[in-house]
Amino acid sequence: MRGKLEQHQLENRMLASDVATIFRILDAAGIETPSPSLGAEYCSVKQYGHAHHLSNSGVMARIRRGQVEASKQGGQWLINKSAK
């Protein structure tokens, strides 16, 4: 079961990375695009902090210590909403 969960998480991170890359390419070509949604599975540092009563720096400290699973996509940290 754990192997399937890790595979699913990896696939989600890869997809988010692909989307961020596409937006960077379009931006470099001067093509305007709407801001990408974080999707139902991810939240920002600010959103996570609000939900868990933490400051942005507190959330970042947890990310650095590996206590919160996050990935940086297009200059923005994405946190899996299932992270505790």
N, C-alpha and C positions, 0 to 999 in steps of 0.2 A: 504494500500500500504506500509506504513512504517513497519508494522509487517512482511510482506513478505521480505522486504529488510534486516531487522535485522536478520531474520531467515537465509537468504542466506549468510550474512556476518558471522554468527555463524558457519554455515556449512563449509564455506571456511576456517575459523580458525581451526576448528576441523580436517579437511582434512590435512591442513598444519602441524598440530601437529602430526597426525598419520604418515605422511611421515617422519617427523623429527625423530620420535621414531624408525621407521624401520631402518633408516640410523644409529642411535646410536647403535641398537642391532647388525647390521651387522658389524659395526666398532669394537664393543667389542668382536665379534667373530673372528676378524682378516680378515674379508672379505672386500676386496677393492671394493669401489663403486665410480662412478663418482660423482662429486660435484652436488648436486641437483640444478636444475634451480629454480629461484624464480617464474617462470610462468608469464603469460601475465598480471595477475591482481595485482602483488606485485612488490615492488622495495625495494632496500636497503636504509639505512640512507644516504649513500653517493649519490646514484642516486637521491633520493628525494631532497637532498640539492642542487645538481647541477641544477635540473629542476626548483627549487624555489629560487635560488640564496641565499642559506643559508649555513652556516658552519655545520659540523657534530654536534657540541655542540648546535647550534641553533635549529637543527632538534630535538635533544634529549630534549631540554627544552620544545619545543612544545608538544612532546610526554608526558612528565611528567605533563604538565599543562592540558592535555586532548584535546589539539587543533588539534592534528593529531592522527588519529586512527592507532594503530600499535599493533603487538603482537610479543612476543619473541619466536622464534622457533629454537631449537637446538643451542642456544647461539647467534642467529642472529635476529635482529629486522626486521620484515617484515611490510611494510607500504602498505596499499591498495592504488593503483595508483589513485583511484578516490578521495582520501583524498585531501583536499585543503589546 
